[in-house]
C-alpha cells in the first residue's frame, strides 16, 4: 500500500499536469504568464506581485545587489507538496526561475531573478549559466520561489545524554537563529552557521563552516537526511541508506543541480555556552608576530584540540588610526572549566602576550554570540576566495610569508577601489566608499578528518591535503555606480594572489562555494573525481537537464 507521502506526491504531479494541459488547451503554454498559472494552483496570498508590501518583503536580501532584481512574481509554497506543484509547473512552462532560502548570497542573482528571466550570474564551468530564452523558455517571465513559509522546526528525542541521537528537522525557510533560540535552553546545539540570520539551505548545501567544525566537520557533514523535490515532482529522501549518491552530492554540491531541498534532518549534540575571545592587533604586529603564530596554531595546535575554532580579518579601522588585524577565537568545551573566563584554552595561549589594541573575552550562548556578529542588511556586497596549502613554520616555502605577502596586494586593492570611486560619478547620490576585508579561515586536518563521516562529502578535500587556509576578499559599498569597479578590481587582485601562491607551490585547487565570486569555477576546484561524480548524479536526477536550463543564478555543474 503506498504511503500518504507517495499518494500526496502523485496527486500533486497529476494536478500540475492537468492544469498545464488546461492552460495549453486555452492557448497558453510557453507564452503564458507563469504567475497566472501558479495563481490557479495556490492561494492568492502566496503569489506576490510588484508594488505590494509582501512582494517588497520577499525582495529584501542581505546584499542589495540581489534586491535590484524584480521577478514577475514571488511564489511562496508552504509545504513540500506545494514546492513540487510549483517546480513542475515552472518546468512545464519552461519558465526561468530562482530559489530563495535565506537570501544571503553576495552577488546579483544568486537567489533572485529579474522579470526578463535574467539573473546576471555565471557558474564559470557551465555553458548554461547565462541561459535566458533558448529552448523555449519565457525570456520575459522570471519567477523567484521564496521558501520562507517552510520554516517548521521539529525535535526528535531531545536529550543531552551522549548515547541518545537528537534530530532537529528544519525547513529551508529556517535561519540559524531560529534553531539556536530553541536549542540553547535545552543545552543542545547543531553544526550551524555562525551568523544569526544566515539561512539554513545555502550554508549547508555549499558546505557550512561552524564553531564546531573541528569536532564534527562542516554543516553538510552532519545532515542525517534530506527531503528533496526532484524535477519530476517526486518527493524523495536522501540519506546514507536511501539514494546515497544524491545524499553525497548534496553535501557541498549546491542545491540547484538536483532539486529543491524541503527538509534538513540535523544531528544535535549537548553544548553549553560558547567561550570566545576577540583580539585586535596593530598592523605592525600582524605580519611580524601574529601570522607566523597563526600558521603554527593551524598546523600544530588545532589538530590536537577539536573544540577550538578561529578566523582572522584584516581591514582598515579608522577609529584605531589605520589597518588592524582582528582575530576571533572560540572554544566549545571551555565552559566545562572551573574558571572558564579566567583561563585561556592552551591552543590560544601564545597569542596572549602579543601587544593588542583590544582584548575581550566572553562566555555566551550560541544565540547571543551569533547576534553579535550579525552583518547588517542594506549594503551592496561581493566576495571571492582561494585556498592555500600550509607548510610547517619555518618550512620552505613559507606559508606564513605567503599570508604576509598577500597583505600589500590587498591594501593596493583597497586603495585602487577607493581612489577610483572618488572620481566615479555617483548618479544615485550615495557616498562612493568601499569597505573591504581580507579574511583567513583555517581548515585544520582534524576538520578534514571529520568531513569523511558517512561516506564523506563531495568537496574533494581529504586529510592527506594537510592543513589549508581559505582566503576571502570581501567588500561592501552603497553606490550602484561602483559595482563594476569593485568586481573588476577584486577579480584582478585575486588573480595576482593566486598566481603568487601557485608560483610558490602553495595554491590548492579548492574554492569554497559559499564565498566564491559569481564567475569562479567552483566545481573544478573539487577535483576531477568529484566534478565527474556531480555531473553523473545531476544527469540521473535531472535527466532532461531542466534545472540546468531554467534554474538561474547559482553554481551549476553543467553537463
N, C-alpha and C positions, 0 to 999 in steps of 0.2 A: 504493500500500500504506500503510495507516495506521501512524503512529509508535507505538512502545511506550507513550509517554506518553498518546496518544489512546486506545489499547487499554485501558490501566490505568484511565483516567478512565471510559470506557464501562462497563467491568466493575464499577467501584465504584458507579456510579449504579444499575446493574442490581441489584447486591447489596442496596443500600439499599432499592430499590423492592420487591424480593422479601421482604425482612424486614418492611417496613411492611405489605405485603399479608398476610403470615402473621400479624402482630400483629392486624390488623383482623379477620381470619377467626376468631381466637381470642377475639374480644370486647374487644380493646384499642382502639387508635386514639387519639382525643382524650383519653380518660381514663386512658390507660396511663402508667405511671411511665416517663418518658423515660430515666432512668438504667438501668432494667432493660432497655429496648430496646437501648441502646448497649452494654450488657454482653454482648449476643448477637453483637455485631459486632467488639468489640475485646478484647484480653487483659484479664483481670481486674485486673491491676496498673495499668491505665490508666484505671480508673473508681474514683474516690476518694470514700469516704463519710465523714460526720462521725464524730468520735471516733478516727479513725486518725491516726497521726503524719504520714503522707503528705498527708492532707487538710489538716491544720494547716499543713504546709509550703506547700502551694499557696495557703492562705488568709492568707499573710503578705504584706502590702503596705507600701509606704513610708508611706502615711497610714493610721493605724489606723482611721480612719472607714470605709475600704473593708473592713477586716477585720471590722467589726461585722456585715457581711452573711454569711449562711451558705447557700450554694446547696445544693440537694438532693444534688448531687454535682459534683465537678470531673471533667472528661474531658480526658485528655492524649493527643491524637493524636501520632504520631511521624513522619509524613510528609504530603505534600500529598494523597495518595490517601485517607489516613485523615481528614484535615480535610474532604475532600469527603464522605466517608461520614457523619461526624458532623453536618456542616451540613445535608445533605439530610434526614437522619433527624429532626433537631430541627424543621426547617421542615415536614416532612410531618406530624409530630405536633403542630404548632402550639405548640411549647414556647418560652416566653421564655428568652433566653439572653444572656450577655455573653461578652466575649473578653478574656483577659488576656495581654498581651505581657510588658512589664517591670513592670507594676503601679505606675507612678509618677504616677498621677493623684491630685490632692489631694482631690477631693470624693467623697462617698459614692456608690457605684455606678458610677463612671466605667469600671471594668473588672471589676466583680463584681456579683452579683445575689443576692437572698435566695431562700429556698425557696418564698416565696409569689409569685415572679415579679416582684418589685418592685425596681427599682434606685434609687428615690428620687432621680432626677435629671431634669433638663429640658434642652431644646435652645434654648428661647427662641423659635424660629420654627416648630417642628414641633408640630402638634396631637397627634402620636403619642408625645410624649416621656414621658407617664405611662401609656402603654398597658399594661394587665395582663391583662385577661380578655376583651376584646372579640374578635370574630372566631373564637371557639372556642379561644383559647389556654388553656393549663393555668395557671390562676392559683395553683395550689398546687405548681408544679414548675419552679423556675428552675435552670438549668444554667450553669455557667461553663466555657468552653473555655480550658484553660491550654495555651499554646503553647510551654512551656519545653523540651519534648523536641525541638523543631525548632531546634536550636542549632548546626547544622553551619556551618563557615566554610571556603570554598574559594577559593584564589588562582589566577588565570589570568594568565600572562605576568608574573610578579613581576620588576620591573626598576626601577631608579632613573634610567634614561635618559629624556630628555624625549620622544623620538619613539615610545615604547612605551606602550600603554594597558594598565595593570594593572587587572584587575577582581577585586573582592572580593565573592563571593557568600555571603550570610548568611541564616540562617533567622530567623523572627520571635521565637524564644526567646533570641536573642543580645543581650548587653549590650555597651555600647561598650567597656568594659574588655577584654572577650574579644577584640575586634578589635585594640585598641592593643597588647595583650600579644604578639600575633602580628606586627604590622607594625613596632613600634618597632625590633627588632633588624635589620630589613630596610631601615631608612631610608625607610619609607613611611608614609603617613597617608591617612585619608579625611576628608571633611567630616562630622564626627561631633558628637555631643553633648559637652558639657564636663564632665559629672559621670559618674563611673565606672560606677555601677550603674543608670543610666537605660537602659531598653530601646530597641532599635532601632525597632520599629514605630511606637510612639506619637509619638516625636520626629519621625521622618521624615514620617509621614502628616499631621502638623499643621504642618509647615514645617521647623523644625530650625535653631536658631541655633548657630553653630560658631565656634571660634577662627579659622577660615579663611574666614569668610563674605565678608570684604572682597575676597578674591581670587576666590572660586568661587561665591558665593551661599550660600543655605541648603542644608541637607542634602537636601531634596527636589529641589533643582535638580541634584544630582549622582548621582541614581539612573539608571543606564543602562537598566534594565528591571525590571519587577515580574512575579513569578508570582502569579496570583490565582485563588482558588477562588470561582467565581460562585455565586449562589443556586441555579442549576440543577444544580450539582455539577461543571460543566465546569471544567477547569484550563487557564487561558489565560495568555499572556504579553502584557504591555502595555509598549510602547516607542514611541519616536518614529515607527517604521515599522510597528508592529503594534498596532492598536487605539489610535491616538494620542489619541482622545478620552478613553479610560479612563486612559491614561498621564498626561495633563494633569490630569485630575480628582484623581488620587491625589497629585499634587504640592501638598498643602496642604488637600485636601478631606476629610481624615479617612478612616478605614477602614470605618466602619460603614454606609456608604451603597451600597457597590458589591460587596463580597465580602471574603474573608479573604486577606490577602497572605501567601504562604508562602515567598517568596524575594525578597530585595532584591539587585540587582547594582549595587555601588557603584564609582564611579570612584576610583582611588587615585593618589597623586602622590608624588614624592620630598619628604621632610621630615626635617629634623634636630630637635634639641632645641628646645623652645619657651621663648622668653625671657618672663619675667613679672615684674611689679612690683606690690606691694601697698602702698598709701599710706592711712593713716588720718588724717583731718583733724578738728580740734575743730569743734564746732558753729558757732562764730563765723566760722570760715574758709569753711565750706561755702557759705553764702548770699552773703557779701560778695565772696569772691575765687574760689572754686572753680567754682561753676556758670556764671558768665559765660565762664570759660576752657573749660569743658566743652562749652558750645554752640559756641564757636569751633572746638574740636577736631573736632566732628562736621560742621560746615558747611564748614570750610576745610581741615583737615589730613588727616582720614581719607580723603577722596576722592583725595588725591594719594599715599597710602601704603596700598595694599590689604592689606599684610601686618599692619597694626595693628588691634587689636581691644580693646574695653573694655566694662565695665559698672560701675555705681555703686550702692551700697546705703547707705541712711541708717537708723540704728537706735539704740536705747539700749544702751550698753555700760557695765554697772555698774563693771567693773574700771577704766574710764577716767573714771568720775565723771559720765557724762551722755551726751547724744546725740552721735554722731560720724558722719562720712561715710567710707565705705570705698570706695576706687576700685581696680579691678584693671585693669592694662594688660598687653597681650600683644603679642608680635611674632613672626611666623612665620619671618622671614629674618634676624633679628638674630644667629643662631648662625653665620652666614657672616662676620660681622665679625671682624677680627683680635683684638679685645678686647671680646667680647660683654657681659661683666659690668661692665666699667669705662666703657662708653659708653652713652648713652641714645638710643634712637631719636628722631629730630628731632620727630616728632609729639607726643611726651610731654615734651619739654624744658621747656615753660613751667610745668609743674606742680612741677618740682623745687625751685623757690625758695619755694614756699608753706610756711608753718610746719606741720609734720606731727607727729603723735604716734608713728607707726610708718612706717618706710621699709624694705622688704625686697625684694631683687631676687634672682632665681634663673634658672638655665638647666637645664631638666629635660625628660625625655621625656614624651610625652603620658600614659602610664600613671601616672607619678608625680604629674603635675600634676592629673589627674582624680581621683586618690585623695585628694589634699589638700583638695579642695573637696567631697568626698562628703558628702551630707546623711544623717544617721543615721536609721534606722528607729525606730518605736516611739512616734511622736507623731501627734497629730491636725493636719491641715493644711487651709489654704484659700489660694486666690489669685484675684485679679480683675485685669483690666487695661484700659488705654486707650492711645490713641496721639495724640501732639501733633505739629503742624507746627512746624518750627524756622525762625525768621526769622534773618537775619544779626545778629550782635551789634550792639546799638545801634539795631536796626530797630524799627519801630513797627507792630504791637505787639511787645513784647519777650518772646521765648520764655524767656530766662533768668529774667526776672521771674516768668513763669508757674511755672517749676520752683521758684523760691524761694517763691512763694505757696502751692504745694502742701504745703510742709513743715509749716506750722502746722495745716493740716487733718489731716495725718497724725498729728501729735502729739496733736491733740484726739481722734482715733480711738483711739490707744493709751491715752490717759487714760480715755476712756469705757469701753473694754473692761475695763481693769484695775480701775477704781473699781467698776464693776458686778459684776465677777467676785468681788470680796471679799465682797459681800453675797449672792452666789448660793450656795445650799446645794449643796455637792459631795457628793451622796449616794454617789459612788464613792470618796470619801476621798482624792481626788487634789488636789494643790495647785492652787487656782484662779488660775493665772497665764498670761498671754498674751504671747508674744514676737513682735514684728512688724517687718517690713522694708518700706521704701519703696525700690523698685528702678527705676533708669533704664537702659534699654538702647537704644543708638543704632541707627538704620537710615540709614546714610550713602548718598549717591547712587551710590557705586561698588558697594555691595552690591545696591541696587535694579537697577543695570545688569546685574550678574552673574546676577540672577534670571531674566533674559529668555532664557537659552540654551535650545536645544532646544524652541522654541515657547513658552517661558515657563510659569510655574506658574499656579495658579488663584486666588492670593491677592488679585488685583486691585490690586497695587502696581506703580507704574511710576516710572521715573527722573524724569518730569515732576512727580511729587508733591513733589520736593525732599527735603531731609533731614528725617527723622522721629525722634521719640523715643518709644519704648514705655515706659509706666509700669506697674509692677506693685505691687499691695498684697498682701502675703503675711504670713500669721500661722501660728504653731504653738503648740499648747497640749496639755494632757493630760487634762483633765476633760471627759467627755462632756456634763456639765451645761451647759457653756459653748458648745456648738455653735451654738444658735440666736442667742445674743447676738453671737458673733463674725461670723456670716454677715450678720445684720441690720445691725450697725453698719458693717461693711465695705462692704456694698452701698450703704448710705446715704451714706457718705463718698465712695465712687466717684461717685455721682450728683452730689454737690456739686462734686467736682473737674471732672467732665465739663461741668457747667453753666458753671463759671468759664471753662474753656478755650473753650467754644462762644461765650460772650459776647465773648471777645477774638478770635474768628476763628481760633483755633489748635487746634481739635479736628479730628482726622482720623477717618474712619469705621472704620478698621481695628481689629479686636480679635483679638489673637493667640490661636488656639485652645489652644495648649499652656499658656497662663497664664490662661485665661478661667474665670470662675466658672460654676457649673452652669446658671444661668439667663440667661447672656449670649447675645445673638443674634449669634453669630459670623458666620454666612454673610451676613447683611445687611451686615456690615462689609466684605465683599469687593467690594461694589458690585453694582448690578443685573445687569450683564452676566455676571459670574462666578456669581452666585447662580442666574441663569437657566440657564447652561450646566451647572452642577452638577445641577440638577433634571432636565435633559434626559438627562444621562449616567446618572443614577440610574434614571430611568424606563426607559432602554434595557436596562440590565444587571440590573435588579430589577423587571421589568415587572409582576409580581404584588404588588409592594410588601411582600414577605415580610420583608426586612431592616428596612424602616421599621416594621413591626408587631412583630417578635419580637426584634430585637437591641436590648437595653435599655441605657440609661445614658449613652451618649456622644452627641456632637452629630450631629444628622441634618438633612438639608436639608428634608425634609417636602414631599410633593407629592401 
